[in-house]
């Protein structure tokens, strides 16, 4: 099966893909999936198969993500610099790892190298799915791993999985703009699981419509999360900093009290 990003971005096509894959599994088939390079344009590419594989974990409801690579696993130190370096058998909390420091952002192995593999592992961990990173050229690596032998690196999953719909919202779309919020709104989002209200927005960047995916960042421009906006950029600039009770007064109507509802918001995404 050859896919472009639009096949997973478009909700209807995404659901059709899920149904097709479920039918193939019921028939005992093992689909081989790759990016459709022949028709993909810049805005419709995944970038690498690590990204594509991670997104498919959510589409099929997988219980394990196995990622084969040229390395024997994930190394805390560069084996080129330290010949005695050994693979990490387990990564217990991938959310705490500084991937840029570990991997130098992107390596020369493949499109994204180990960085993209760990980024995909961090994403699927939010679904409650662990990742197994193995050496694809090592004979019997998969068989040995499933037999219980300690090979490669096992990345544990998050103990509080997010809904698959939030996963789809956060990772199947490129953010179209950015909302900068004050300290009070950041605290409400991070500590109390609240929605983002217009009153907490101090700046709006980008030109986007209602229903777009946007980044939400702090005053220091630190990423807080991504979510689906209830208002377009032009309207948000008119109501930012105002209480929700004034939305109708400014816009003529108040379709929503929230700029981004908590049900359509993912905190600390792996992007």
Secondary structure, 3 states (H helix, E strand, C coil): CEECHHHHHCHHHHHHHHHHHHHHHHCCCCCCCEECCCCCCHHHCCCCHHHHHHHHHHHHCCCEEEEEECCCCCECCCCCCCCCCCECCEECCHHHCCHHHHHCCCCCCCCCHHHHHHHHHHHHHCCCCEEEEEECCCCCHHHHHHCCCCCCEEECCCCCCCCHHHHHHHHCCCCCEEEEECHHHHHHHHHHCCCEEHHHEEEEECCCCCCCEEEEECCCCCEEEEEEECCCHHHHHHHCCCCHHHHHHHHCCCCCCEEEEEEEEEECCCC
